[in-house]
Amino acid sequence: MAKPNLLITMRPAKDVDLGRFLMAHYEVPYKERPHAPIFHVFALKWWGYGDRGYPLFVRQIDNAQFSRNGPIWGELDPPEGDPKNLWPDPMNSPKEFSEVHELQYYIRRVVGKSVVAWSYFNLLQHKKVVWSSITTGVPWYEKFLCYIGFPLVRKLMYLGLGIDKEVADKAITHIYEGFNRIDELLSDGRQYLVGDRLTFADLALATSFGTMILAQGYEGCLPNQVACPAYMQKIYKELRQRPAGQLIQRIYDEHRPAKQVKG
């Protein structure tokens, strides 16, 4: 029996869910091999990559490896005109290409950093709330070591991400700024961020901001809203009801139906 394509991940990460979304969109079958936080660093180093090298796609047919989402979509995205294409052609549609590129960068690299900072700082304060997100499907020994060493895992994650309460408090302001910008774009009635079809910018929005509305269909085992502290529940509920939040959920509903993840 042929070995399956592999996706090496840390399950809750936003870039990992973008990788999953890309694989589903391009209809590439794969088996996910998740690792718990901190342990994912050792897994990536075993494959020869740094701690930010996820998701790592290992194609079984030729053992080719594609680390992070840029190389993945660069390898899999078909030419313009194909219904699976996610990027406007830079020569034929330079304006649309520029818009998609700028938006996805702003969403993933600018506001996305704030989403990571606020989410990890607050969720890691509550072991029971975050437990399924960081351990579902990981090797048993990683789960065991996380259980007995959770305070150390949390400390190392805070150090590695450079986050503390002050950073998290500033991050939520940037997150609201990001939602404001997307809401303004959507105020003209558009159905997608750029043009009249799904683009990479829409996938970036769904996966980078999806944790802020606990989007149904996000496959990172997000926590149950009712288990979260009241102040987090309030934010999730508010952002979910905004135009940007509604677009995020519609992207998941229409372009990647929710999938039950077991582990």
C-alpha positions as CSV (number, residue, x, y, z in Angstrom):
1,M,0.0,0.0,0.0
2,A,1.4,3.4,-1.0
3,K,2.3,5.8,1.8
4,P,-0.1,8.7,2.2
5,N,0.8,12.4,1.6
6,L,1.7,13.8,5.0
7,L,1.0,17.2,6.6
8,I,3.2,17.8,9.7
9,T,1.4,20.2,12.0
10,M,0.8,21.8,15.3
11,R,-2.9,21.5,15.2
12,P,-4.4,24.8,16.4
13,A,-2.0,27.1,14.4
14,K,-3.7,29.5,11.9
15,D,-1.2,28.7,9.2
16,V,-1.8,25.0,9.7
17,D,-5.5,25.5,9.0
18,L,-4.7,27.5,6.0
19,G,-2.6,24.5,4.8
20,R,-5.5,22.2,5.4
21,F,-7.8,24.5,3.5
22,L,-5.4,24.6,0.6
23,M,-5.1,20.8,0.5
24,A,-8.9,20.5,0.6
25,H,-9.4,23.2,-2.1
26,Y,-6.9,21.5,-4.4
27,E,-8.4,18.1,-3.6
28,V,-5.1,16.6,-2.5
29,P,-5.5,13.7,-0.1
30,Y,-3.3,13.7,3.0
31,K,-2.9,12.3,6.5
32,E,-2.2,14.9,9.2
33,R,0.5,14.1,11.7
34,P,0.0,16.7,14.5
35,H,2.4,17.4,17.3
36,A,1.9,19.2,20.6
37,P,3.4,22.7,21.1
38,I,7.2,22.6,21.8
39,F,7.3,19.0,20.5
40,H,6.4,20.3,17.0
41,V,9.8,22.0,17.0
42,F,11.6,18.7,17.4
43,A,9.4,17.1,14.8
44,L,10.2,19.8,12.3
45,K,13.9,19.7,13.1
46,W,13.8,15.9,12.4
47,W,12.6,16.8,8.9
48,G,15.3,19.4,8.5
49,Y,13.2,22.6,9.1
50,G,13.0,25.4,11.7
51,D,10.4,25.9,14.4
52,R,8.2,28.0,12.0
53,G,8.3,25.4,9.2
54,Y,4.7,24.2,9.6
55,P,2.6,23.1,7.9
56,L,5.1,20.7,6.2
57,F,3.6,18.9,3.2
58,V,5.5,15.7,2.3
59,R,4.2,14.4,-1.1
60,Q,4.3,10.6,-1.2
61,I,4.7,10.2,-5.0
62,D,8.2,11.8,-5.1
63,N,8.9,12.5,-1.4
64,A,9.0,16.2,-2.3
65,Q,8.7,18.5,0.7
66,F,7.0,21.9,0.9
67,S,7.4,23.9,4.1
68,R,4.8,26.6,4.9
69,N,1.9,27.7,2.7
70,G,3.7,29.8,0.1
71,P,5.5,26.8,-1.4
72,I,2.3,24.6,-1.1
73,W,0.1,26.9,-3.1
74,G,3.0,27.8,-5.4
75,E,3.2,24.1,-6.3
76,L,-0.5,23.3,-6.4
77,D,-2.2,26.4,-7.7
78,P,-3.3,25.9,-11.4
79,P,-3.1,28.5,-14.1
80,E,-5.5,31.4,-14.4
81,G,-8.8,30.3,-15.8
82,D,-8.9,27.1,-13.8
83,P,-11.8,27.2,-11.3
84,K,-9.3,26.1,-8.6
85,N,-7.0,29.0,-9.2
86,L,-6.7,31.3,-6.1
87,W,-4.5,34.1,-7.5
88,P,-5.3,36.6,-10.3
89,D,-2.7,36.6,-13.0
90,P,-0.2,39.4,-12.3
91,M,0.1,40.2,-16.0
92,N,-3.6,40.0,-17.1
93,S,-5.1,41.3,-13.8
94,P,-2.4,43.3,-12.1
95,K,-4.8,45.4,-9.9
96,E,-6.6,42.3,-8.6
97,F,-3.3,40.5,-8.0
98,S,-2.0,43.4,-6.0
99,E,-5.1,43.6,-3.9
100,V,-5.1,39.9,-3.1
101,H,-1.4,40.1,-2.2
102,E,-1.7,43.1,0.0
103,L,-4.8,41.9,1.8
104,Q,-3.4,38.4,2.5
105,Y,-0.2,39.9,3.9
106,Y,-2.1,42.4,6.1
107,I,-4.4,39.7,7.4
108,R,-1.8,37.0,8.0
109,R,1.3,38.9,8.9
110,V,0.1,42.1,10.4
111,V,-3.2,41.4,12.2
112,G,-2.5,37.7,12.3
113,K,0.3,38.2,14.7
114,S,-2.1,39.9,17.1
115,V,-4.6,37.1,16.8
116,V,-1.9,34.6,17.8
117,A,-0.7,36.8,20.7
118,W,-4.2,37.4,22.2
119,S,-5.4,33.9,21.6
120,Y,-2.5,31.9,23.0
121,F,-1.9,34.2,26.0
122,N,-5.5,34.0,27.1
123,L,-6.3,30.4,26.2
124,L,-3.2,29.0,27.8
125,Q,-4.3,30.5,31.1
126,H,-6.9,27.7,31.2
127,K,-5.6,24.2,30.7
128,K,-9.0,22.6,30.5
129,V,-10.1,25.0,27.8
130,V,-7.1,24.7,25.5
131,W,-6.3,21.0,26.2
132,S,-8.1,19.5,23.2
133,S,-6.6,22.1,20.8
134,I,-3.0,21.2,21.7
135,T,-3.2,17.5,22.2
136,T,-5.8,16.0,19.9
137,G,-4.2,13.3,17.8
138,V,-0.6,13.9,19.0
139,P,1.6,10.9,20.1
140,W,0.7,9.6,23.5
141,Y,4.0,10.5,25.1
142,E,3.6,14.1,24.0
143,K,0.2,14.2,25.5
144,F,1.5,12.7,28.8
145,L,4.4,15.1,29.0
146,C,2.1,18.1,28.3
147,Y,-0.1,16.9,31.1
148,I,2.6,16.8,33.7
149,G,4.5,19.7,32.4
150,F,1.8,22.1,31.2
151,P,3.1,25.1,33.2
152,L,6.5,24.7,31.5
153,V,4.9,24.3,28.0
154,R,3.0,27.5,28.6
155,K,6.0,29.3,29.8
156,L,8.1,28.2,26.8
157,M,5.3,29.2,24.4
158,Y,5.0,32.6,26.0
159,L,8.8,33.1,25.7
160,G,8.9,31.7,22.1
161,L,6.1,34.0,20.9
162,G,7.2,37.0,23.0
163,I,3.9,37.5,24.6
164,D,2.6,38.6,28.0
165,K,-0.5,40.4,29.3
166,E,0.6,43.8,28.0
167,V,1.2,42.4,24.5
168,A,-2.1,40.6,24.6
169,D,-4.0,43.7,25.7
170,K,-2.5,45.7,22.8
171,A,-3.2,42.8,20.4
172,I,-6.9,43.0,20.9
173,T,-6.9,46.6,19.7
174,H,-5.1,45.6,16.5
175,I,-7.6,42.8,16.0
176,Y,-10.5,45.2,16.2
177,E,-8.7,47.4,13.7
178,G,-8.4,44.5,11.3
179,F,-12.1,43.6,11.6
180,N,-12.9,47.3,11.0
181,R,-11.0,47.3,7.8
182,I,-12.6,44.1,6.5
183,D,-16.1,45.4,7.5
184,E,-15.4,48.6,5.5
185,L,-14.4,46.6,2.4
186,L,-17.6,44.5,2.7
187,S,-19.8,47.6,3.1
188,D,-20.3,47.8,-0.7
189,G,-22.0,44.5,-0.7
190,R,-19.2,42.4,-2.2
191,Q,-19.4,38.6,-1.6
192,Y,-15.6,38.1,-1.5
193,L,-12.7,40.3,-0.6
194,V,-11.4,40.7,-4.2
195,G,-13.5,40.3,-7.3
196,D,-16.5,37.9,-7.6
197,R,-14.8,34.6,-6.6
198,L,-12.8,32.9,-3.9
199,T,-9.2,34.0,-3.7
200,F,-6.2,33.4,-1.4
201,A,-7.2,36.5,0.4
202,D,-10.5,34.9,1.5
203,L,-8.7,31.8,2.7
204,A,-6.2,34.0,4.6
205,L,-9.1,35.8,6.3
206,A,-11.0,32.7,7.2
207,T,-8.0,30.9,8.8
208,S,-6.2,33.9,10.4
209,F,-9.3,35.5,11.9
210,G,-11.3,32.3,12.3
211,T,-10.1,31.7,15.8
212,M,-11.6,35.1,16.8
213,I,-15.1,33.8,16.1
214,L,-14.5,30.1,16.9
215,A,-15.4,29.4,13.3
216,Q,-17.3,26.1,12.6
217,G,-15.2,24.1,10.2
218,Y,-11.8,25.3,11.5
219,E,-10.0,22.0,12.0
220,G,-7.7,23.0,14.8
221,C,-10.0,21.7,17.6
222,L,-11.0,25.2,18.8
223,P,-12.4,25.3,22.3
224,N,-16.1,25.3,23.1
225,Q,-17.2,28.9,23.6
226,V,-19.2,28.1,26.7
227,A,-16.0,26.7,28.3
228,C,-14.1,30.0,27.8
229,P,-14.0,32.8,30.3
230,A,-16.9,35.3,30.0
231,Y,-14.7,38.2,28.7
232,M,-13.5,35.9,25.8
233,Q,-17.1,34.7,25.1
234,K,-18.2,38.3,24.8
235,I,-15.5,39.1,22.2
236,Y,-16.1,35.9,20.2
237,K,-19.9,36.6,20.0
238,E,-19.4,40.3,19.0
239,L,-16.9,39.6,16.2
240,R,-18.9,36.7,14.9
241,Q,-21.9,38.9,14.3
242,R,-19.9,41.5,12.3
243,P,-19.7,41.4,8.5
244,A,-16.2,40.1,8.6
245,G,-17.2,37.4,11.0
246,Q,-20.2,36.4,8.8
247,L,-17.9,36.2,5.8
248,I,-15.5,34.0,7.6
249,Q,-18.2,31.5,8.6
250,R,-19.6,31.6,5.0
251,I,-16.2,30.7,3.6
252,Y,-16.0,27.7,5.8
253,D,-19.6,26.7,5.2
254,E,-19.5,27.0,1.4
255,H,-15.9,26.1,0.6
256,R,-14.8,23.7,3.3
257,P,-17.6,22.0,5.2
258,A,-16.9,21.2,8.8
259,K,-15.1,18.0,9.4
260,Q,-15.0,16.0,12.6
261,V,-11.4,15.6,13.8
262,K,-10.7,12.6,16.0
263,G,-7.6,11.8,18.0
